Amino acid sequence: MSKKNIMDQIYLIGDLARLTGFSIDTLNYYLRIGLIEAKGRSMHNGYRYFDDETIELLNKIKEQRAKHVPIRYIKRRIEDGIL
């Protein structure tokens, strides 16, 4: 197992909401439009799983939104590897 995998935490969507301050509805919207992606899904209960990279990305998104950057531009920056 790589060092990165050992250090990564696994989060559910409620954890993301608590840790980032985004509402669950907002996180579901970001998932729906492809701004963020689940890292996996449980075969038993269907829960989506997220990792530390998702937390980092959401914090960057929050910074951009605080500067009133439109979501479409944030998405483009993510797709271009800028964010």
URRALIN-V922695 format. One record per residue. N is the residue number from 1. SS is DSSP state (@ for helix, = for strand, . for the rest). PSI is psi in whole degrees, -180 to 180 (* if undefined). Layout:
N_SS_PSI, N_SS_PSI
This chain:
1_._134, 2_._160, 3_@_-39, 4_@_-45, 5_@_-35, 6_@_-37, 7_@_-24, 8_._138, 9_._159, 10_._131, 11_=_149, 12_._171, 13_@_-34, 14_@_-36, 15_@_-43, 16_@_-44, 17_@_-46, 18_@_-42, 19_@_-26, 20_@_-18, 21_._-4, 22_._146, 23_._159, 24_@_-38, 25_@_-43, 26_@_-43, 27_@_-41, 28_@_-38, 29_@_-46, 30_@_-37, 31_@_-46, 32_@_-38, 33_@_-1, 34_._16, 35_._-38, 36_._162, 37_._144, 38_._146, 39_._-15, 40_=_176, 41_=_137, 42_._134, 43_._-21, 44_._-43, 45_._-4, 46_._2, 47_._140, 48_=_144, 49_=_145, 50_=_165, 51_._-173, 52_@_-34, 53_@_-37, 54_@_-41, 55_@_-46, 56_@_-45, 57_@_-43, 58_@_-36, 59_@_-37, 60_@_-41, 61_@_-43, 62_@_-42, 63_@_-44, 64_@_-42, 65_@_-35, 66_@_-25, 67_._8, 68_._29, 69_._127, 70_._148, 71_@_-38, 72_@_-34, 73_@_-37, 74_@_-45, 75_@_-42, 76_@_-41, 77_@_-39, 78_@_-48, 79_@_-34, 80_._-2, 81_._15, 82_._-33, 83_._*
